[in-house]
Amino acid sequence: MSKPAFSIPAADLERGPKTLTASLPNAWLRLILADTNAEPQGDGSLDVELMKTGRSVMVRGKASARVTVPCVVTLDPLPFELSPEIFLLLSPSEAAQRPQATRKNPDKRGESDRKRSKKRGNDGDDEDIELSEDDAAKDTFDGENVVLDGFIREFLVLELPLYPRRADLPSEPTPANPPPPSAPEAEAPVDPRLQPLAEIAKRLGEQKKE
């Protein structure tokens, strides 16, 4: 998307919090979800508040969208209501904090820092670390405009089910090749100490048959 659909100038937040209530058009949802299996079903909605906190911008609110996702077994479309809670703490990017004459790559402003869940180990390898909810919400903006398009997409995608499955399907489908029937159990051997009693019982049984 060349032009952001959901953007607020950071200067507008200097006068106080701003509320952004808008529709998420079906065409826009289809575009941002194009690399997933989700198919939007009509327009969604966005309701967020943006507030300046020092040099950072806090964004909180909610998005919603109705989609269908194919069942992993039958491929039938299954309906889902996506309604993620949105919470972001955006700081000016490093490029925005430099003087204009020394900025590098000005066309790449507003890119989020996707390395926030990694740290560099002593041996140079990346290590996964567990982030707190506040740390996970931290990201950047270009210092002039708070563009929410990419963040809205992330929150919606995280709501998509990993393995959507029809509820009426059996939990454990019958295997194509059922296991062979178990062989009849062999008669347990008689304890040698009880052998004399067993012989007596056998003779008594034969006498009754006569």
Secondary structure, DSSP 4 states (H G I P E B T S, - for coil): --S-SSEEEGGGGGGS-EEEEEEE-HHHHHHHTTTSS-EE-S-EEEEEEEEEETTEEEEEEEEEEEEEEE-TTT--EEEEEE--EEEEEEEE-HHHHS-GGG---GGGTT---TTTTEEE-TTS-EEE-PPPHHHHTEEEE-SSEEE-HHHHHHHHHHTS-SS---TTS-SSPPPSSPPPPPPPPPPPPPPGGGHHHHHHHHHHHHHHH-
